[in-house]
Amino acid sequence: MALLPRRRRRAPEIVAAVDLGSNSFHMVVARQEQGALKVLDRIKEMVRLAAGLEADDSLATDAVERAIACLERFGQRVRELPRGSVRAVGTNTLRNAANAREFMQQAEQALGHPIEVVSGVEEARLVYLGVADGLADDGLRRLVVDIGGGSTELIIGASHEPRVMESLEMGCVSLSRRFFANGKFDKASVEKARRAVLQELEPVERRYRRAGWEQAVGTSGTIRAVQSVISSQGWSEGPITADGLAQTVKAVLKAGSVKKLDLKGLGSDRAPVFIGGVLVLEGVFRSLDIDAMEVSEGALREGLLYDLLGRFTAEDIRDRSVAALAKRYHVDDEQAAHVQATAFDCLAQVAETWGLDQDMEQWLSWAAQLHEIGLDIAHSQYHKHGEYIARNADMAGFSQRDQMILSTLIRTHRRKLNRNLFKELPDSLQQPVSRLAILLRLAVVLHRGRPQDGVPPFDLALGSDGESLSLALDADWYEAHPLVQADLEEEARYLKGLDVELEFGPPE
């Protein structure tokens, strides 16, 4: 039995991407025209979110206020766009902020659309997509470098396929704060910063050199600023050369402080963190022996747009990630397909009353496909093993919240059910995800014995309270499967953990 295709939303005419970076926030709005994207609007604001991290890794009040004010302005432009047409992501600072969850609630309200936090590897993948789309598809193997406020992404790929991806914990803001917090840079502090950069690069240096590339491409604010300075000073035209970068570093160190940093081509908003960004780029050039680097206009937000459009077609990278994980952990495809089909039958009968839409359908589909991945580790507690895999694996296209939803469904598809298992999810998702878990559990129970003949049509009805469930099964099939009766009796006890009453049996 093959997996059922899931329904997809119709692609919107206008889409938008919002990048909540550690240094600046970006938004791009575009329209689809003849298979291509035409940019309608670009907005960038220096928010300096990473600079607002306190000693305890919480975002300071003033940083939160700057960010929310920016997102409210962005929201004025995109709030009226339909759901699903805007993809907004947070990066390094929101990955690390202790109060990220509280901030995200305010941020989503200000923007008017959901905001996800992506892993470093997912950020790298999206950066590569944005860069690759703006370059000729000439088959060259490329090294792409993105120096952000809190992290640096290194990607090697060809065409539109990233092959090697890393996200390193260093960026223009974090390095500037760590070594030059007073706005001054002397020989000793600069050498300490250089060593720190090379130490961060050391674990990946050999891997990247062995992988090799034919073209180096840089993107985002720091690298564009370096190119602007080199070009304005007349040190090089076009690509960033190793010599031009060396002269830039020399000029920055000669200034000795942010106040005295006065270079043609360097904007005042970039100056406070330029020293950190320049030293990261210098370290990348040295570690990976780069002679010259092209500069791309494409970046994370362009990658977000193209990835978003793929979600409305069969090119959704998340489907490929789920299939790859299922293959890696030797999932029984036939059993997964049976469970998915029955879960879809359950969903169709209660979706309207329970308010479960197409987005919820996709989560049910992915969870059905992966609910048994933990079996590859051990049968005992395999739902917990599966939860760990889904939460921690690198899954292209999935944000941290996405993987939390998926891992929660895998964890709760069997055994004891406690509402506290859903408490880590955002408030708005706790009820719908718990309801998906109930539907997945029923599908798993009905297929626990792996019946070769499948499950005949059944009726699933909600009680007048909208919570209790009544499952009416084919009488002959029900009588022929006494173990299913025992399993449903046990499941009825488990569902009481969510205050759900389950009645079952043949039709009266």
TIPASE-768601 format. One record per residue (C-alpha): residue number from 0; x, y, z. Coordinates in pm, 1 decimal, m for minus. Each point is the difference from the previous one (the first is absolute). Layout:
REM TIPASE-768601
FIRO  seq         u         v         w
FIRO  NUM         X         Y         Z
...
END
This chain:
REM TIPASE-768601
FIRO  seq         u         v         w
FIRO    0       0.0       0.0       0.0
FIRO    1     140.2     338.2    m100.9
FIRO    2     m13.1     314.4     211.3
FIRO    3    m288.1     229.8     m81.1
FIRO    4      91.8     339.6    m148.1
FIRO    5     m88.2     284.5     231.3
FIRO    6    m202.5     296.8    m113.7
FIRO    7     187.6     320.8     m67.3
FIRO    8    m107.5     358.3      18.2
FIRO    9     m14.9     205.3    m315.0
FIRO   10     313.3     211.0     m39.9
FIRO   11     m69.9     365.3      87.7
FIRO   12      65.3     274.0    m253.9
FIRO   13     201.8     208.8     246.5
FIRO   14     246.6    m146.6     247.3
FIRO   15     231.6     151.0     258.4
FIRO   16     304.8    m104.9     199.9
FIRO   17     113.9     148.7     329.8
FIRO   18     348.4     m62.8     139.6
FIRO   19      39.8      78.7     370.1
FIRO   20     377.4       9.9      m3.2
FIRO   21     230.3      56.9     295.6
FIRO   22     107.3     339.4    m135.0
FIRO   23    m274.4     115.0    m236.5
FIRO   24    m354.7     m93.7     m96.9
FIRO   25     m83.3     m32.5    m369.2
FIRO   26    m326.6     m36.4    m188.6
FIRO   27     m55.2     m61.7    m369.0
FIRO   28    m340.9     m11.1    m169.2
FIRO   29     m33.1    m149.9    m347.1
FIRO   30    m259.2     m94.1    m260.6
FIRO   31      m0.8    m316.0    m208.1
FIRO   32      11.8      81.8    m369.8
FIRO   33      38.6    m272.8    m262.9
FIRO   34     182.7    m234.1     230.9
FIRO   35     238.5     265.5     131.2
FIRO   36      m5.0     236.4     296.2
FIRO   37     m18.6     374.9     m48.5
FIRO   38     103.6     193.1     309.5
FIRO   39    m257.8     259.3     102.8
FIRO   40     154.1     126.8     321.3
FIRO   41     314.7     m30.9     211.1
FIRO   42      36.9     131.9     352.7
FIRO   43     303.8     m25.0     227.8
FIRO   44      40.6     129.5     354.8
FIRO   45     298.2     m23.6     232.9
FIRO   46    m146.6    m150.4     316.2
FIRO   47     318.5    m136.5     160.5
FIRO   48    m182.1    m280.2     177.6
FIRO   49     322.0    m180.6      92.0
FIRO   50     134.7     316.7     161.7
FIRO   51    m296.8     m16.9     235.6
FIRO   52      91.3    m335.6     152.7
FIRO   53      57.5      27.2     374.8
FIRO   54     251.9    m202.9     202.2
FIRO   55    m269.9    m261.6      67.4
FIRO   56     m71.9     m28.7    m376.6
FIRO   57    m336.2     173.5      26.9
FIRO   58     m97.1     280.1    m236.5
FIRO   59      10.5     339.9     166.3
FIRO   60    m315.6     210.6       7.2
FIRO   61     135.6     263.8    m238.2
FIRO   62      99.9    m265.1    m256.1
FIRO   63    m345.7    m155.1      18.6
FIRO   64    m160.5     341.9     m43.6
FIRO   65     212.7      73.6    m309.5
FIRO   66     m85.7    m335.7    m150.0
FIRO   67    m373.9      22.6      66.2
FIRO   68     m17.2     354.9    m136.9
FIRO   69     174.5    m117.5    m318.1
FIRO   70    m233.8    m297.4     m40.7
FIRO   71    m303.1     222.2      47.9
FIRO   72     123.4     210.9    m291.2
FIRO   73      57.2    m315.3    m205.4
FIRO   74    m346.1    m116.9     102.5
FIRO   75    m160.2     307.7    m152.3
FIRO   76     123.1    m128.4    m337.1
FIRO   77     m82.5    m371.9      29.1
FIRO   78    m268.7     m40.0     266.1
FIRO   79    m278.2     m19.2    m258.8
FIRO   80     173.1    m270.2    m205.5
FIRO   81    m171.1    m339.7      37.0
FIRO   82     127.2    m261.1     242.0
FIRO   83     281.6    m206.2    m143.0
FIRO   84     123.7     271.3    m235.6
FIRO   85     257.6     140.5     245.1
FIRO   86     293.0    m194.3     137.7
FIRO   87     185.7     165.8     285.2
FIRO   88     299.9    m154.6     174.7
FIRO   89     225.1      80.7     291.6
FIRO   90     365.5     m99.7      m2.2
FIRO   91     295.1     m22.3     240.4
FIRO   92    m105.6     244.4     271.4
FIRO   93    m348.5    m147.3      27.2
FIRO   94     150.2    m348.0       4.0
FIRO   95     193.6      98.6     310.6
FIRO   96    m215.8     255.7     183.7
FIRO   97    m132.6    m129.1     332.9
FIRO   98    m324.6     194.7     m38.3
FIRO   99     m49.2     m76.8    m369.8
FIRO  100    m342.9    m156.6      57.2
FIRO  101    m139.9     311.4     167.9
FIRO  102     152.5     220.1    m268.9
FIRO  103    m145.3    m213.8    m278.8
FIRO  104    m353.2      41.0     130.8
FIRO  105      32.9     378.6     m15.4
FIRO  106     180.2     m14.5    m333.9
FIRO  107    m266.7    m210.5    m170.1
FIRO  108    m270.4     234.9     120.7
FIRO  109     193.3     300.0    m133.2
FIRO  110      66.4    m155.2    m341.2
FIRO  111    m338.5    m165.4     m36.6
FIRO  112     152.8    m329.1    m119.0
FIRO  113     172.7    m300.9     160.0
FIRO  114     374.6      22.8      63.1
FIRO  115     226.0    m304.7      11.0
FIRO  116     348.0     m44.2     140.6
FIRO  117     222.1    m202.5    m233.1
FIRO  118     307.7    m202.9      83.5
FIRO  119     341.8     107.1    m119.8
FIRO  120       8.7    m271.7    m266.3
FIRO  121    m346.3      97.1    m125.1
FIRO  122     111.1     363.4     m12.1
FIRO  123     298.8    m109.7    m208.2
FIRO  124    m224.9    m189.9    m241.8
FIRO  125    m229.1     298.7     m47.3
FIRO  126     296.0     235.1     m53.9
FIRO  127     131.8    m231.1    m270.1
FIRO  128    m339.1      m7.5    m175.3
FIRO  129     m12.0     379.4      m2.0
FIRO  130     350.3      30.1    m141.2
FIRO  131     m35.8    m279.6    m254.8
FIRO  132    m316.3     145.9    m147.7
FIRO  133     181.0     322.6     m86.1
FIRO  134     295.4    m170.3    m171.0
FIRO  135      30.9    m171.4    m335.0
FIRO  136     m64.0    m372.6      18.8
FIRO  137     338.1     m80.6    m155.5
FIRO  138      70.0    m316.3     197.0
FIRO  139     283.5     156.7     200.1
FIRO  140      64.5    m132.2     347.4
FIRO  141     m35.9     301.2     231.5
FIRO  142      99.5      97.1     349.6
FIRO  143    m256.7     242.3     144.2
FIRO  144      85.6     207.5     307.5
FIRO  145    m251.3     201.4     203.0
FIRO  146     122.6     200.6     299.6
FIRO  147    m294.7     100.9     214.3
FIRO  148     m23.3     173.8     333.7
FIRO  149      31.4    m312.4     212.4
FIRO  150     102.4    m281.8    m232.0
FIRO  151     190.2     m72.0    m319.3
FIRO  152    m131.6    m250.0    m253.3
FIRO  153     228.6    m194.5    m234.0
FIRO  154    m159.1    m201.1    m280.3
FIRO  155     143.2    m195.2    m292.5
FIRO  156    m242.0     m89.6    m275.8
FIRO  157     m61.3     m25.6    m370.8
FIRO  158    m295.2     136.8    m193.8
FIRO  159    m287.8      26.5     253.0
FIRO  160     118.0    m289.5     219.2
FIRO  161     200.8      72.4     316.4
FIRO  162     234.5    m288.2      80.8
FIRO  163     205.5     106.0     304.7
FIRO  164    m145.9     237.6     260.4
FIRO  165     123.6     144.2     328.0
FIRO  166    m109.4     281.6     227.0
FIRO  167     274.7     136.4     224.7
FIRO  168     m58.6     190.2     324.8
FIRO  169     164.9     327.3    m100.0
FIRO  170    m127.0     311.6    m173.4
FIRO  171      64.8     371.1     m36.8
FIRO  172    m201.5      95.8     309.4
FIRO  173     103.5    m285.3     228.5
FIRO  174     372.2      37.0     m78.2
FIRO  175     m13.3     379.3      35.5
FIRO  176    m176.6     m27.6     337.2
FIRO  177     234.8    m268.7     125.9
FIRO  178     331.9     169.8     m79.5
FIRO  179     m75.8     366.2     m70.0
FIRO  180    m289.4      87.6     231.1
FIRO  181     152.6     340.0      77.2
FIRO  182      16.2      90.8    m368.1
FIRO  183     382.0     m10.5      m1.8
FIRO  184     231.3    m251.1    m162.9
FIRO  185     367.9     m33.8      83.5
FIRO  186     254.3    m260.1    m108.8
FIRO  187     m66.1    m233.3     294.3
FIRO  188    m380.2      m7.0     m35.7
FIRO  189      24.6     m44.6    m376.9
FIRO  190     235.1    m298.0      35.4
FIRO  191    m234.3    m161.0     253.1
FIRO  192    m292.2      46.8    m239.4
FIRO  193     200.4    m146.9    m288.7
FIRO  194      88.4    m307.1     203.1
FIRO  195    m363.3     m46.5     100.8
FIRO  196    m109.9      12.9    m364.5
FIRO  197     261.0    m254.1    m111.1
FIRO  198     m90.0    m227.2     292.2
FIRO  199    m364.6       4.2    m109.3
FIRO  200     102.8     m83.2    m356.6
FIRO  201     252.3    m269.0      93.4
FIRO  202    m245.9    m294.4      34.8
FIRO  203    m144.4      56.1    m350.6
FIRO  204     309.4     119.7    m186.1
FIRO  205     120.2    m339.4    m118.7
FIRO  206    m345.4    m117.0    m103.6
FIRO  207     m60.9     307.2    m213.9
FIRO  208     343.5      m0.9    m160.7
FIRO  209     m41.9    m366.9     m93.0
FIRO  210    m346.9      61.6    m143.5
FIRO  211     136.5     277.1    m220.8
FIRO  212    m171.8     265.5    m210.5
FIRO  213      54.0     196.4    m317.2
FIRO  214    m157.4     330.4     103.0
FIRO  215     m32.2     180.5     334.7
FIRO  216    m308.6     218.3      49.5
FIRO  217     m80.8     225.8     294.4
FIRO  218    m329.7     154.4     101.5
FIRO  219    m174.4     221.4     256.9
FIRO  220      92.5     321.3     178.6
FIRO  221     357.9     m51.5     117.7
FIRO  222     127.8    m131.5    m330.0
FIRO  223    m182.2     264.2    m202.7
FIRO  224     144.2     267.6     230.3
FIRO  225     352.5    m133.2     m51.1
FIRO  226     m46.2       3.9    m376.2
FIRO  227    m134.1     354.8      17.2
FIRO  228     301.8     117.2     197.8
FIRO  229     250.8    m173.7    m227.7
FIRO  230    m164.0     140.7    m310.9
FIRO  231     m42.0     354.5     140.1
FIRO  232     362.1       8.2     115.1
FIRO  233     116.7    m115.8    m342.8
FIRO  234     169.1    m311.2     137.8
FIRO  235    m184.3    m241.4    m228.4
FIRO  236    m284.6      m8.7    m251.0
FIRO  237    m261.8    m270.9      m6.1
FIRO  238      77.4    m301.2     222.6
FIRO  239     148.4      25.8     347.2
FIRO  240     365.1     m93.9     m38.4
FIRO  241     230.6    m123.2     273.3
FIRO  242     215.2     311.6     m53.3
FIRO  243    m297.8     235.4      14.1
FIRO  244    m122.7    m167.2     318.6
FIRO  245     346.7      31.9     156.1
FIRO  246       3.0     372.2     m71.6
FIRO  247    m347.3      35.3     151.1
FIRO  248     109.2    m177.4     317.8
FIRO  249     312.0     217.8      18.2
FIRO  250    m205.8     319.4     m35.8
FIRO  251    m247.3    m110.2     268.2
FIRO  252     276.2     m85.5     247.8
FIRO  253     173.5     329.6     m71.7
FIRO  254    m315.6     188.0     102.4
FIRO  255      16.2    m171.1     338.8
FIRO  256    m361.7      71.6      97.1
FIRO  257    m350.3      17.2    m135.9
FIRO  258      m5.1     378.0      48.4
FIRO  259     305.3      44.9    m221.6
FIRO  260    m111.4    m251.1    m260.3
FIRO  261     m60.8     215.2    m307.2
FIRO  262      24.2    m202.4    m319.5
FIRO  263    m153.3      85.0    m335.0
FIRO  264    m282.6    m239.8     m75.6
FIRO  265     m69.2     m89.5     365.0
FIRO  266    m339.6     105.8     131.0
FIRO  267     m32.7     136.0     351.8
FIRO  268    m248.6    m272.9      94.1
FIRO  269     253.2    m270.5     m88.7
FIRO  270     304.9     160.9     167.0
FIRO  271     m61.2    m124.5     360.8
FIRO  272      24.4    m366.2    m103.8
FIRO  273     228.3      30.1    m301.3
FIRO  274     312.8    m104.9     190.1
FIRO  275    m160.3    m330.7     100.2
FIRO  276    m127.2     m71.1    m348.9
FIRO  277     330.0      83.0    m167.4
FIRO  278     195.4    m230.6     231.7
FIRO  279    m243.1    m286.6     m59.9
FIRO  280      36.6      44.0    m376.0
FIRO  281     377.3      22.8      31.5
FIRO  282      m1.0    m326.5     196.6
FIRO  283    m214.7    m173.4    m263.4
FIRO  284     236.5     115.4    m275.9
FIRO  285     302.4    m126.0     193.5
FIRO  286    m146.1    m327.9     121.3
FIRO  287    m144.2    m102.2    m336.1
FIRO  288     275.9     158.4    m211.3
FIRO  289    m233.6     222.1    m202.8
FIRO  290     154.3     232.6    m260.1
FIRO  291    m313.5     180.1    m117.5
FIRO  292    m369.8       6.1      88.2
FIRO  293    m293.3     108.3    m215.7
FIRO  294    m281.5     184.8     177.6
FIRO  295    m363.2    m102.3     m45.0
FIRO  296    m313.9     206.2      52.1
FIRO  297    m197.5    m312.7      83.6
FIRO  298     m13.2    m101.9     365.3
FIRO  299    m215.7    m165.8     264.5
FIRO  300    m319.6     190.8     m81.2
FIRO  301      13.7     m93.6    m369.9
FIRO  302      55.6    m360.3     103.9
FIRO  303    m304.6      26.4     224.3
FIRO  304    m214.9     116.9    m290.8
FIRO  305      96.5    m285.9    m229.1
FIRO  306     m29.6    m255.3     277.4
FIRO  307    m343.7     138.1      85.9
FIRO  308    m120.3     m35.7    m358.8
FIRO  309     121.3    m360.0      m2.5
FIRO  310    m244.1     m77.3     281.3
FIRO  311    m290.2      50.4    m239.3
FIRO  312     135.2    m259.6    m245.2
FIRO  313     140.4    m350.2       2.0
FIRO  314     340.6     163.3      57.4
FIRO  315     m59.1      46.6     373.7
FIRO  316     341.0     m82.4     147.0
FIRO  317    m168.8    m111.5     322.5
FIRO  318    m156.8    m298.6    m177.0
FIRO  319     346.7    m103.4    m116.1
FIRO  320     139.1      39.9     352.2
FIRO  321    m271.6    m223.2     147.5
FIRO  322      51.0    m263.5    m270.5
FIRO  323     376.8       5.3      56.1
FIRO  324     m41.3     m43.6     376.1
FIRO  325    m243.7    m286.8     m50.7
FIRO  326     246.6    m173.0    m231.9
FIRO  327     294.8      57.9     232.1
FIRO  328    m181.7    m161.1     293.7
FIRO  329    m147.8    m286.4    m205.1
FIRO  330    m366.2      87.2      48.7
FIRO  331    m252.8    m260.3    m115.4
FIRO  332    m142.2     200.4    m291.6
FIRO  333    m311.3    m213.9     m35.9
FIRO  334     m92.5      33.0     366.9
FIRO  335      63.6     376.3     m12.3
FIRO  336    m226.4      31.5    m304.4
FIRO  337    m279.6    m195.4     172.2
FIRO  338      24.9     215.6     312.4
FIRO  339       6.0     317.9    m208.2
FIRO  340    m311.1    m100.7    m197.8
FIRO  341    m195.6     m82.5     317.1
FIRO  342     118.7     318.2     171.6
FIRO  343    m122.3     197.8    m300.9
FIRO  344    m338.8    m175.7      26.3
FIRO  345     m19.9     102.3     365.4
FIRO  346      98.8     356.7     m82.9
FIRO  347    m257.6      36.3    m275.7
FIRO  348    m280.7     m88.1     244.1
FIRO  349      90.9     246.0     275.9
FIRO  350     208.0     270.8    m172.0
FIRO  351    m274.5     259.5     m33.7
FIRO  352    m121.3     m25.1     358.9
FIRO  353     350.3     m14.4     142.9
FIRO  354     128.8     279.1    m224.6
FIRO  355     277.8    m206.4    m157.1
FIRO  356     102.1     139.0    m339.2
FIRO  357     237.3    m102.3    m280.6
FIRO  358     301.4     105.1     204.5
FIRO  359    m104.4    m249.4     265.3
FIRO  360     m48.5    m265.1    m267.4
FIRO  361     363.2      28.3    m103.3
FIRO  362     118.3     m52.5     358.9
FIRO  363    m220.1    m306.3      32.8
FIRO  364     142.5    m136.7    m324.6
FIRO  365     363.0      51.9     103.4
FIRO  366     m58.3    m141.5     348.9
FIRO  367    m167.3    m309.2    m145.9
FIRO  368     297.6     m54.9    m228.2
FIRO  369     250.9      32.4     283.6
FIRO  370    m180.8    m133.3     306.9
FIRO  371     208.2    m319.7       0.5
FIRO  372     349.3     144.0     m62.7
FIRO  373      98.7     m77.7     358.8
FIRO  374     m35.3    m373.1     m66.0
FIRO  375     336.8       8.3    m174.9
FIRO  376     158.2      68.6     340.4
FIRO  377    m207.0    m225.7     226.8
FIRO  378    m358.5    m117.1      34.0
FIRO  379     m16.0      94.3     366.6
FIRO  380    m106.0     366.0      29.2
FIRO  381      36.3      41.2    m376.0
FIRO  382    m236.1     299.5       0.9
FIRO  383     252.2     181.0     221.2
FIRO  384     289.8     m97.3    m225.6
FIRO  385    m200.0     128.6    m296.2
FIRO  386     m70.2     325.6     179.2
FIRO  387     372.2      56.0      57.2
FIRO  388      87.7     m70.9    m363.5
FIRO  389    m267.7     230.9    m140.7
FIRO  390      87.9     280.0     240.9
FIRO  391     375.0      m7.3     m59.3
FIRO  392      53.8    m113.9    m358.8
FIRO  393      96.6     250.8    m268.3
FIRO  394    m322.7      15.4    m201.4
FIRO  395      15.3     234.3    m296.4
FIRO  396    m299.0     233.4     m16.4
FIRO  397     m97.9     m47.6     365.3
FIRO  398      30.0     268.1     264.8
FIRO  399      57.5     m73.3     368.9
FIRO  400    m373.6      38.3      61.7
FIRO  401     m76.9    m233.5    m291.5
FIRO  402     221.6    m270.0     144.6
FIRO  403    m153.1      52.4     342.2
FIRO  404    m348.3     m61.4    m144.3
FIRO  405     114.6    m310.5    m185.7
FIRO  406     195.0    m143.7     292.5
FIRO  407    m293.8      62.0     235.6
FIRO  408    m235.4    m192.5    m227.7
FIRO  409     247.6    m287.4     m21.6
FIRO  410      46.6      m3.9     378.1
FIRO  411    m374.7       1.7      69.9
FIRO  412    m114.3    m254.0    m259.7
FIRO  413      m5.6    m282.6     258.5
FIRO  414       1.3     m84.0     367.5
FIRO  415     m77.2     242.2     283.4
FIRO  416    m137.8     334.2    m109.1
FIRO  417      51.6     311.1     211.1
FIRO  418    m100.4     352.6    m100.2
FIRO  419     332.4     127.5     138.8
FIRO  420     169.6    m158.5    m302.8
FIRO  421    m150.9     280.1    m212.5
FIRO  422     101.7     285.7     231.2
FIRO  423     326.5      75.2    m185.5
FIRO  424    m196.4      94.9    m310.5
FIRO  425    m124.4     355.9     m57.2
FIRO  426    m335.2      56.3     170.4
FIRO  427    m188.2      19.9    m330.7
FIRO  428     125.3    m343.8    m106.0
FIRO  429     m52.8    m201.0     316.4
FIRO  430    m365.1     m88.7     m59.8
FIRO  431      18.0     m75.7    m375.5
FIRO  432     315.2    m210.7      37.6
FIRO  433    m151.7    m194.7     290.3
FIRO  434    m301.4     m71.1    m221.2
FIRO  435     226.2    m119.5    m280.6
FIRO  436     168.0    m229.2     250.8
FIRO  437    m337.9    m155.1      84.1
FIRO  438     m73.9     m69.2    m367.7
FIRO  439     346.0    m148.1     m56.9
FIRO  440     m38.1    m219.5     307.5
FIRO  441    m332.0    m138.2    m123.6
FIRO  442     153.8     m79.9    m339.4
FIRO  443     297.2    m171.4     163.8
FIRO  444    m225.1    m206.2     228.6
FIRO  445    m215.2    m119.3    m289.8
FIRO  446     312.6    m113.5    m185.2
FIRO  447     193.5    m131.0     297.0
FIRO  448     m39.8    m359.4    m117.4
FIRO  449     105.6     102.8    m352.6
FIRO  450    m315.0    m151.7    m158.1
FIRO  451      69.9     m99.8    m360.0
FIRO  452    m355.2      83.3    m103.3
FIRO  453      18.1     349.1     147.7
FIRO  454    m280.8     163.3     193.6
FIRO  455    m350.9      15.2    m148.9
FIRO  456    m188.5     333.2      m7.0
FIRO  457     m93.2     135.3     342.7
FIRO  458    m182.5     296.0     151.9
FIRO  459     166.7     235.9     244.8
FIRO  460    m234.7     246.7     166.1
FIRO  461      42.8     274.4     257.4
FIRO  462    m230.8      28.6     296.1
FIRO  463    m207.3     309.1      73.9
FIRO  464     283.5     133.2     216.1
FIRO  465     232.2       0.7    m301.6
FIRO  466     254.5    m213.9     186.3
FIRO  467    m136.1    m351.8      59.6
FIRO  468      38.0    m245.2    m288.5
FIRO  469    m208.4    m286.3    m130.7
FIRO  470     163.4    m252.4    m234.1
FIRO  471    m239.2    m231.8    m188.7
FIRO  472     179.2    m290.9    m170.2
FIRO  473    m118.7    m265.1    m244.0
FIRO  474    m167.6    m269.9     212.1
FIRO  475     155.6    m303.2    m172.5
FIRO  476     349.0     152.4       0.6
FIRO  477     m35.6     103.5     363.1
FIRO  478    m101.2    m350.2     107.9
FIRO  479     285.5    m153.2    m201.1
FIRO  480     263.0     215.0     174.2
FIRO  481     m28.9     m49.2     376.9
FIRO  482     344.1     151.4      58.1
FIRO  483    m119.4     325.6    m156.0
FIRO  484    m280.1       2.0     257.1
FIRO  485     256.0     m38.3     279.5
FIRO  486     220.7     269.9    m151.8
FIRO  487    m294.0     241.0     m25.4
FIRO  488     m93.9     m65.1     363.4
FIRO  489     356.5      90.9      99.0
FIRO  490      m5.4     305.9    m227.5
FIRO  491    m322.4     122.0     161.0
FIRO  492     182.2       1.6     333.8
FIRO  493     296.4     187.9    m146.0
FIRO  494    m220.5     268.2    m160.3
FIRO  495    m138.6      91.8     338.6
FIRO  496     335.7     171.8      49.7
FIRO  497    m136.5     265.5    m235.4
FIRO  498    m348.6     m17.8     150.1
FIRO  499    m125.8    m172.3    m314.2
FIRO  500    m260.6    m274.8      26.8
FIRO  501      21.6    m269.3    m271.4
FIRO  502    m289.0    m234.4     m79.7
FIRO  503      47.6    m271.9    m259.5
FIRO  504    m154.4    m310.0    m146.2
FIRO  505    m221.5    m110.9    m290.4
FIRO  506    m287.9     227.3    m103.0
FIRO  507    m307.1     m34.6     218.2
END
